[in-house]
């Protein structure tokens, strides 16, 4: 039923809101290679910094969407996917909050306006409409970022960023999988929007810098968390962090 529904309203929703859900994707292949700092964990590039900010920003909208999904989801698949969003992004958030100060990276406390648009759409949805938009919006955004996570993982020379990319890769793949398992994803519409996103103003894609002294927002892990943040000791030593649980 979900795949039949999405031809009109969902296509309009995705085309209006769509752009990869993390910050900095439009600059990764251009200015992204510029080294902005030499750290004890390896050089830090523009792309590396954007990636850390992006992972944090993604959690700031997907974690609350997971909470909304637990309240409004109509199907078992959406409820399971909502649990994965909360679990995976709580662990990624802890990793970001660990490594950001080590790399002198300022991370946001709220998502970008574009990401908040996703949240507002899902807040206004009711019934089956919520489930369909939930699965398709999140499948589109995770699909959009997947290749970029792999590129960061394969090119970064910074061991902390590399460890975060390992964790993000597992989490994004898990979230893609659980969205597909809902049975609600319209692949034609979602993949088209994923690969041909409209250009949005940079201000729409950029989470605001938090005011000086503002307490940091913390995404609390669920009581039954199965995802784990990066092993900081292993990351510092350049080792691949161990991952346990479902990854998100």
Secondary structure, DSSP 8 states (H G I E B T S, - for coil): -HHHHTTTHHHHHHHHH-S-SSTTTTTTTTGGG-EEEEETTEEEEHHHHHHHHHHHHHHHHHHHHHHHHHHH--SHHHHHHHHHHHHHHHHHHHHHHHHHHHTT----SS--HHHHHHHHHHHH--HHHHHHHHHHHHHHHHHHHHHHHHHHHHH---HHHHHHHHHHHHHHHHHHHHHHHTT---HHHHHHHHHS-----HHHH------TT---------TT-------HHHHHTT------TT--
